[in-house]
Amino acid sequence: MIGRISSVLFLLLLTTPGKAVAQCDDAQGSDGLTWDYDDVQEDGFSVVKFLRNVFTPQVVTDTKRIRNYVRDERFHTLRLRCGEMRAVDGIYLKALKIAEYDLARALFLSLMAVLEHQKVDVKVPVLESVALPLTFEEDSLFRTRTANLPSRLYQDTPPEGDRDKLQHFFASAYLTYVTESPDLARTSGNLVEWGEAKFIVGGSDDLRDRRANRQGEAFGRDLLVVKTLLPSDYLVLPKEAR
């Protein structure tokens, strides 16, 4: 395993001189911007806000927070300054903080942050297809979030980008971590790819999706032993090492 040293070297190559360097190293930059920014909180007390906080499940609240983080203009600015891999790590590290450093919750929240499909069209006899919603976000919020997602992930990334690979990566990492079974995660990922080709309108069994699945499996498996690993430790490995 290449480990944290390779990640630091990679991030240093991505940084630009001046204030961006501190930001990419997690310290506060001269403009006050850091990766660990928080949502803008509503001022004052209201009964509606109180009831919403009391009765909303924690997972829903946490999902909203991590998606707000990705939508934020500050995330867009830091992603451009520090690079795509640093932005992927930023999502995971923020998810860790929101999840109070529960790794399983953090991996799930990371998946919720990077979901790139708002809905899927499932092939159905007679009706031809039925749209199933996945994120339940307003259209404008979904578009803003997905536009901010890291996209240039690999050397062979196509012109349209690789935003969808992050959901494969974090889904496989989550499943591997919670089940402690890379084999189960691999089987599930393969079934998803098979089902996508068979039952999803426009779907295909994509070898590049399978690569992201394998990287996620490795990340989730190794997190069981080493708790301080980052997604970039796995997304930047040479193909032959995956």
NORHU-V485044 format. One record per run of one state. SS is the DSSP state (2 for helix, 1 for strand, 0 for the rest). FROM is the first residue (numbers start at 1). TO is the last residue. If there is no record, write none. Layout:
BEGIN
((SS	FROM	TO) (SS	FROM	TO))
END
This chain:
BEGIN
((0	1	2) (2	3	14) (0	15	18) (2	19	24) (0	25	46) (2	47	55) (0	56	57) (2	58	71) (0	72	72) (2	73	82) (0	83	83) (2	84	98) (0	99	102) (2	103	114) (0	115	118) (1	119	124) (0	125	127) (1	128	133) (0	134	138) (2	139	148) (0	149	162) (2	163	179) (0	180	181) (2	182	199) (1	200	200) (0	201	206) (2	207	223) (0	224	231) (2	232	235) (0	236	238) (2	239	241) (0	242	242))
END
